[in-house]
Amino acid sequence: MGSFEPVSLLKCETYEYSEVRKALEKSLSFIHGLDFVKAGMKVGIKANLVTGMAPEKAVTTHPILIKCLCDMLTEKGATVVIGDSPGGIYTSAFLKGVYKNCGLFELESDKVKLNDDFSVKDAEFPEAVSIKNFIYTGWLDECDAIVNISKLKTHAMMGMSCAVKNMFGTIPGTTKPEYHMRFPVEKAFANVMVDLNEFFKPVLYIVDGIDGMEGNGPTAGEKRHVGVLLTSKKPYALDMACADIIGMTMNDVATIGAAYERGLGPKDISEVEMLGDIALSDVRIPDFKRATEHQSITFEGNGAFNAVKAFAFKIAFSSKPQVKKNECIGCRKCFETCPASAITMVDAENKNGKNGKIPQIDRSKCIKCFCCQEFCPVGAMKVKNNVLGRLVKKIG
């Protein structure tokens, strides 16, 4: 085993309060996860509220899991603030809609609040690999400790959205496209995610893997029951365990690879110390559908021939966003969120009628960040492999 923080894995089959509470308490007991709590402190829960969708869609952290955590924290004398910055304008009016749709208003009490501080702050982080200067959501500064509580989902750009990726929600919504544009290469963007975790240093990470999302994730995929809760004090071995459950490795999840290269995370699942009452082999889902295939084909060595081979395979196996015309509602969300301004709205028949508009992607400008796919409210923007990629996937 490596010298990384252990990961606790517990079965949890439903979102019934009593079952979730029991599983969470037991999981945290294995890692002494709440030892940081002191009476009178304010704990910030950084949830995954990527978009305002109902809990049963499996897009966001389930409110029952958040409630169980809030109850456990307040019983120890802490107060709690729950927050995130979804894709969109970072304002009270917008977030109230997200809170409502995600079922969070019911969690408020005299000791539990939904974030209503929409200030932004400037950060300098010289130790960062990618993001040495950035803007972040100011509410985090008022917290004595941060708990990251994420959702197990596929992700078109990163392969998987889980503990590490969840910290991108510390960047104000309308600023996110700027960072996609600054770091369009997958490895550099993955290091942005690692940098944010190293800057904010949450004291605890919890993964909602009761119902995950497969396929066209992280917002328009399909709910897939996994039936697990995972916890750890660091995110990197935790994400490795989550990736293993859904049939992925370091080669498939860029954030895991970035953490490994920086000496922060394991190379493979054999280096992860697993605690809990079940084994990873008991909960693995080998047919978990991916958002896209992240190929790990590489050619070692120098020289022009190897460079040409590597470039050819990159083209052959690349994926791209593509609109499904008969599903598009012409809402312009993709047009508004595209960081590269690669999308225009053109006259065409869409789901709302013959005189509507649908997005058209300029491939010469597209940086394949998949923001359009992530924030499409109806899942009309799909991840598409090219012909060779689809053929290899079918044969495999």
C-alpha positions as CSV (number, residue, x, y, z in Angstrom):
1,M,0.0,0.0,0.0
2,G,1.1,3.6,-0.6
3,S,1.3,6.3,2.0
4,F,-2.0,7.9,0.9
5,E,-5.0,8.6,3.1
6,P,-7.1,5.4,3.4
7,V,-10.5,5.2,1.8
8,S,-13.6,4.0,3.5
9,L,-16.2,2.1,1.5
10,L,-19.7,1.2,2.7
11,K,-22.8,-0.2,1.1
12,C,-25.8,2.0,1.0
13,E,-28.7,1.0,-1.2
14,T,-31.3,3.7,-0.7
15,Y,-31.7,7.4,0.2
16,E,-33.8,6.6,3.2
17,Y,-32.5,8.8,6.0
18,S,-31.9,6.1,8.5
19,E,-29.9,3.9,6.1
20,V,-27.8,6.8,4.8
21,R,-27.1,8.1,8.4
22,K,-26.0,4.6,9.5
23,A,-23.7,4.1,6.5
24,L,-22.2,7.6,6.8
25,E,-21.6,7.3,10.5
26,K,-19.9,3.9,10.0
27,S,-17.8,5.1,7.1
28,L,-16.6,8.1,8.9
29,S,-15.7,6.1,12.0
30,F,-13.2,4.1,10.0
31,I,-11.2,7.2,9.1
32,H,-12.0,9.3,12.2
33,G,-13.6,11.7,9.7
34,L,-15.2,14.1,12.1
35,D,-12.4,14.5,14.6
36,F,-11.8,18.0,13.2
37,V,-15.1,19.3,14.5
38,K,-15.1,21.7,17.4
39,A,-18.1,23.4,19.1
40,G,-18.7,26.8,17.6
41,M,-16.9,26.3,14.3
42,K,-18.5,27.0,10.9
43,V,-18.2,24.2,8.4
44,G,-18.7,24.8,4.7
45,I,-20.2,22.0,2.7
46,K,-19.0,22.2,-0.9
47,A,-21.7,20.2,-2.6
48,N,-22.1,19.3,-6.3
49,L,-24.9,21.6,-7.5
50,V,-23.8,21.8,-11.1
51,T,-27.3,22.6,-12.3
52,G,-30.7,23.0,-10.8
53,M,-32.2,19.5,-11.3
54,A,-34.3,17.2,-9.1
55,P,-32.4,14.8,-6.8
56,E,-33.8,11.7,-8.6
57,K,-31.9,12.7,-11.8
58,A,-28.6,11.8,-10.1
59,V,-26.9,15.0,-11.3
60,T,-26.3,16.6,-8.0
61,T,-25.4,15.6,-4.4
62,H,-28.5,14.1,-2.9
63,P,-30.1,16.3,-0.2
64,I,-30.6,13.4,2.2
65,L,-26.9,12.7,2.3
66,I,-26.2,16.4,2.9
67,K,-28.9,16.4,5.6
68,C,-27.2,13.5,7.4
69,L,-23.9,15.2,7.3
70,C,-25.4,18.5,8.6
71,D,-27.1,16.7,11.5
72,M,-23.9,15.0,12.5
73,L,-22.0,18.3,12.4
74,T,-24.6,20.3,14.3
75,E,-24.9,17.6,16.9
76,K,-21.2,18.2,17.6
77,G,-21.8,22.0,18.0
78,A,-20.9,23.3,14.6
79,T,-22.9,25.5,12.3
80,V,-23.1,24.7,8.6
81,V,-23.3,26.6,5.4
82,I,-24.0,24.8,2.1
83,G,-22.8,26.2,-1.2
84,D,-21.5,25.8,-4.7
85,S,-21.2,27.9,-7.9
86,P,-23.0,26.1,-10.8
87,G,-22.6,27.0,-14.4
88,G,-24.4,30.3,-14.8
89,I,-24.5,33.7,-13.2
90,Y,-23.4,33.7,-9.6
91,T,-26.2,35.6,-8.0
92,S,-28.8,35.1,-5.3
93,A,-31.7,34.9,-7.8
94,F,-30.0,32.2,-9.9
95,L,-28.8,30.1,-6.9
96,K,-32.2,30.2,-5.2
97,G,-33.6,28.4,-8.3
98,V,-30.8,25.8,-8.1
99,Y,-31.3,25.3,-4.3
100,K,-35.0,24.9,-4.8
101,N,-34.7,22.4,-7.7
102,C,-32.0,20.4,-5.8
103,G,-34.3,20.0,-2.8
104,L,-32.1,22.0,-0.4
105,F,-34.4,24.6,1.2
106,E,-35.8,21.9,3.5
107,L,-32.4,21.5,5.0
108,E,-32.2,25.1,6.5
109,S,-32.5,25.6,10.2
110,D,-31.1,27.9,12.8
111,K,-27.8,26.0,12.5
112,V,-27.8,25.2,8.8
113,K,-27.8,27.9,6.0
114,L,-27.6,27.9,2.3
115,N,-24.9,30.2,1.1
116,D,-26.2,33.8,0.5
117,D,-22.7,35.4,0.1
118,F,-22.0,35.9,-3.6
119,S,-18.9,37.9,-3.3
120,V,-15.7,36.9,-5.2
121,K,-12.1,37.0,-4.1
122,D,-8.7,37.1,-5.8
123,A,-6.2,34.3,-5.0
124,E,-2.5,33.9,-5.6
125,F,-1.1,30.4,-5.4
126,P,2.6,30.4,-6.4
127,E,2.9,26.6,-5.6
128,A,0.3,25.8,-8.2
129,V,1.1,23.9,-11.4
130,S,-1.5,25.5,-13.6
131,I,-3.6,28.1,-11.8
132,K,-1.3,30.5,-9.9
133,N,-3.8,33.4,-10.0
134,F,-7.6,32.9,-10.0
135,I,-10.9,34.2,-8.8
136,Y,-13.0,32.2,-6.3
137,T,-16.3,32.3,-4.3
138,G,-15.8,34.4,-1.2
139,W,-18.2,32.4,1.1
140,L,-15.4,29.9,1.6
141,D,-13.3,32.4,3.5
142,E,-15.9,32.5,6.3
143,C,-15.6,28.8,6.9
144,D,-13.3,27.3,9.5
145,A,-13.3,24.0,7.6
146,I,-14.5,22.7,4.2
147,V,-16.1,19.4,3.5
148,N,-16.3,18.3,-0.2
149,I,-19.3,16.1,-0.8
150,S,-19.4,15.1,-4.5
151,K,-21.3,12.8,-6.9
152,L,-20.0,9.8,-8.8
153,K,-20.5,10.6,-12.5
154,T,-18.9,10.3,-15.9
155,H,-17.4,13.5,-17.4
156,A,-16.8,14.1,-21.1
157,M,-13.6,16.0,-20.7
158,M,-12.1,14.6,-17.5
159,G,-13.4,11.0,-17.8
160,M,-15.0,11.1,-14.3
161,S,-16.4,13.8,-12.1
162,C,-15.9,13.0,-8.4
163,A,-14.0,14.4,-5.5
164,V,-11.2,16.3,-7.2
165,K,-13.3,17.7,-10.0
166,N,-16.0,18.9,-7.6
167,M,-13.7,21.7,-6.4
168,F,-14.1,23.5,-9.8
169,G,-17.3,24.8,-8.2
170,T,-15.2,27.2,-6.1
171,I,-14.8,29.2,-9.3
172,P,-17.7,31.6,-10.0
173,G,-20.0,30.2,-12.7
174,T,-19.5,32.8,-15.4
175,T,-15.7,32.8,-14.9
176,K,-15.5,29.0,-15.5
177,P,-15.3,29.4,-19.3
178,E,-12.3,31.6,-18.9
179,Y,-10.3,28.8,-17.3
180,H,-11.4,26.3,-20.0
181,M,-10.0,28.8,-22.5
182,R,-6.8,29.4,-20.5
183,F,-6.2,25.7,-20.1
184,P,-7.7,23.9,-23.1
185,V,-5.3,20.9,-22.9
186,E,-6.7,18.1,-20.8
187,K,-3.6,17.7,-18.6
188,A,-3.3,21.4,-17.8
189,F,-7.0,21.6,-17.0
190,A,-6.7,18.5,-14.8
191,N,-3.9,20.3,-12.9
192,V,-6.2,23.2,-12.3
193,M,-8.5,20.8,-10.4
194,V,-5.6,19.5,-8.4
195,D,-4.4,23.0,-7.7
196,L,-7.8,24.0,-6.3
197,N,-7.8,21.1,-3.9
198,E,-4.4,21.9,-2.7
199,F,-5.3,25.6,-2.2
200,F,-8.5,25.1,-0.3
201,K,-7.5,21.8,1.4
202,P,-10.9,20.4,2.5
203,V,-10.6,18.4,5.7
204,L,-13.0,15.7,4.5
205,Y,-14.3,14.2,1.3
206,I,-17.5,12.3,0.8
207,V,-18.7,10.7,-2.4
208,D,-22.4,10.1,-3.1
209,G,-22.2,6.8,-5.0
210,I,-25.7,5.5,-4.1
211,D,-27.0,6.6,-7.5
212,G,-24.3,7.6,-9.9
213,M,-24.5,8.8,-13.5
214,E,-23.2,7.0,-16.6
215,G,-23.1,7.8,-20.3
216,N,-23.5,11.5,-21.3
217,G,-22.4,12.9,-17.9
218,P,-22.0,15.0,-15.9
219,T,-25.5,16.4,-16.4
220,A,-27.3,14.6,-19.2
221,G,-26.4,11.0,-18.7
222,E,-28.4,8.1,-17.2
223,K,-28.9,7.3,-13.6
224,R,-27.0,4.1,-12.6
225,H,-27.5,2.5,-9.2
226,V,-24.1,1.8,-7.5
227,G,-25.1,1.5,-3.9
228,V,-22.0,2.9,-2.1
229,L,-20.7,5.7,0.0
230,L,-17.0,6.5,0.1
231,T,-15.1,8.8,2.4
232,S,-11.5,9.9,2.9
233,K,-9.5,12.8,4.2
234,K,-7.8,13.4,0.8
235,P,-9.4,13.2,-2.7
236,Y,-6.8,11.4,-4.7
237,A,-6.9,7.8,-3.5
238,L,-10.6,8.3,-3.1
239,D,-11.0,9.1,-6.8
240,M,-8.9,6.1,-7.7
241,A,-11.3,3.9,-5.7
242,C,-14.3,5.5,-7.4
243,A,-12.7,5.1,-10.8
244,D,-12.0,1.4,-10.1
245,I,-15.7,0.8,-9.3
246,I,-16.8,2.1,-12.7
247,G,-14.1,0.4,-14.7
248,M,-11.6,3.2,-15.1
249,T,-7.9,3.7,-14.3
250,M,-5.4,6.5,-14.2
251,N,-5.3,6.5,-18.0
252,D,-9.0,7.3,-18.2
253,V,-9.2,10.0,-15.6
254,A,-7.0,13.0,-16.2
255,T,-7.2,14.3,-12.6
256,I,-5.9,11.0,-11.2
257,G,-3.0,11.1,-13.6
258,A,-2.2,14.7,-12.7
259,A,-2.2,13.9,-9.0
260,Y,0.1,10.9,-9.5
261,E,2.6,12.9,-11.4
262,R,2.8,15.4,-8.6
263,G,3.3,12.7,-6.0
264,L,-0.1,13.3,-4.4
265,G,-2.0,10.2,-5.5
266,P,-1.6,6.5,-6.3
267,K,-0.6,5.0,-9.6
268,D,-3.2,2.3,-9.4
269,I,-5.7,0.7,-7.1
270,S,-3.2,-1.6,-5.5
271,E,-1.7,1.4,-3.7
272,V,-5.0,2.4,-2.1
273,E,-5.7,1.2,1.5
274,M,-9.4,0.3,1.6
275,L,-11.4,0.3,4.8
276,G,-15.0,-0.6,5.5
277,D,-17.2,-3.7,5.4
278,I,-17.1,-4.6,1.7
279,A,-14.4,-5.0,-0.9
280,L,-14.1,-3.1,-4.2
281,S,-14.6,-6.4,-6.1
282,D,-18.1,-6.7,-4.6
283,V,-19.3,-3.4,-6.1
284,R,-17.4,-3.0,-9.4
285,I,-19.6,-2.3,-12.4
286,P,-17.6,-3.4,-15.5
287,D,-20.3,-2.3,-18.0
288,F,-20.6,1.3,-16.6
289,K,-21.1,3.5,-19.7
290,R,-18.6,6.2,-20.2
291,A,-19.2,9.7,-21.6
292,T,-16.4,9.1,-24.1
293,E,-13.4,6.8,-24.5
294,H,-10.2,8.3,-23.1
295,Q,-7.6,6.3,-25.0
296,S,-4.3,5.5,-23.3
297,I,-2.4,4.6,-26.5
298,T,1.0,6.2,-26.5
299,F,4.2,5.8,-28.4
300,E,7.4,6.1,-26.4
301,G,10.6,7.4,-27.9
302,N,11.8,10.4,-29.9
303,G,11.9,11.1,-33.5
304,A,9.5,12.3,-36.2
305,F,8.0,8.9,-36.9
306,N,6.8,8.5,-33.4
307,A,5.5,12.0,-33.3
308,V,3.5,11.4,-36.5
309,K,2.1,8.1,-35.1
310,A,1.1,9.8,-31.8
311,F,-0.6,12.7,-33.7
312,A,-2.4,10.3,-36.0
313,F,-3.8,8.2,-33.2
314,K,-4.9,11.4,-31.3
315,I,-6.9,12.4,-34.4
316,A,-8.3,8.9,-34.9
317,F,-9.6,8.5,-31.4
318,S,-10.6,12.0,-30.6
319,S,-14.2,12.9,-29.6
320,K,-16.2,16.0,-30.1
321,P,-19.5,17.6,-29.1
322,Q,-22.4,17.3,-31.6
323,V,-25.9,18.6,-31.3
324,K,-28.9,16.2,-31.7
325,K,-31.2,18.3,-33.7
326,N,-34.4,16.6,-32.9
327,E,-33.7,17.0,-29.1
328,C,-32.5,20.7,-29.2
329,I,-34.9,23.2,-27.8
330,G,-33.0,26.3,-29.0
331,C,-32.4,27.6,-25.5
332,R,-29.0,29.1,-26.4
333,K,-27.3,27.8,-23.2
334,C,-24.5,26.2,-25.2
335,F,-24.0,29.5,-27.1
336,E,-23.8,31.5,-23.9
337,T,-21.3,29.1,-22.1
338,C,-18.9,28.3,-24.9
339,P,-15.5,29.7,-23.8
340,A,-14.1,29.7,-27.3
341,S,-17.1,31.4,-29.0
342,A,-17.2,28.5,-31.3
343,I,-21.0,28.2,-31.4
344,T,-23.5,30.3,-33.4
345,M,-27.3,29.9,-33.5
346,V,-28.6,29.2,-37.0
347,D,-32.0,28.9,-38.4
348,A,-33.1,25.3,-38.6
349,E,-35.9,23.0,-37.4
350,N,-35.6,22.2,-33.8
351,K,-37.8,20.5,-31.2
352,N,-39.8,23.6,-30.6
353,G,-40.8,24.2,-34.2
354,K,-39.6,24.7,-37.8
355,N,-38.7,28.3,-37.3
356,G,-36.4,27.8,-34.3
357,K,-32.6,28.1,-34.0
358,I,-30.1,25.4,-33.2
359,P,-26.4,25.6,-32.4
360,Q,-23.7,25.2,-35.1
361,I,-20.2,24.5,-34.0
362,D,-17.2,25.9,-35.7
363,R,-14.7,23.0,-35.5
364,S,-11.7,25.3,-36.2
365,K,-12.5,27.2,-32.9
366,C,-13.8,24.3,-30.7
367,I,-11.4,23.4,-27.9
368,K,-13.3,20.3,-26.9
369,C,-13.9,21.4,-23.4
370,F,-17.5,20.0,-23.6
371,C,-19.0,22.9,-21.7
372,C,-21.8,22.8,-24.2
373,Q,-22.5,19.2,-23.4
374,E,-22.2,19.7,-19.7
375,F,-24.6,22.5,-19.4
376,C,-27.2,21.5,-22.0
377,P,-30.5,21.3,-20.0
378,V,-32.0,18.6,-22.2
379,G,-29.0,16.5,-23.1
380,A,-29.2,17.4,-26.8
381,M,-25.5,18.0,-27.0
382,K,-23.8,14.6,-27.3
383,V,-20.2,13.3,-27.1
384,K,-19.4,11.8,-30.5
385,N,-16.4,9.6,-31.4
386,N,-15.2,9.8,-35.0
387,V,-15.6,6.9,-37.4
388,L,-12.4,5.0,-36.4
389,G,-13.0,5.6,-32.7
390,R,-16.5,4.2,-33.0
391,L,-15.3,1.2,-34.9
392,V,-12.6,0.3,-32.4
393,K,-15.0,0.8,-29.5
394,K,-17.5,-1.5,-31.3
395,I,-14.9,-4.2,-32.0
396,G,-13.6,-4.0,-28.4
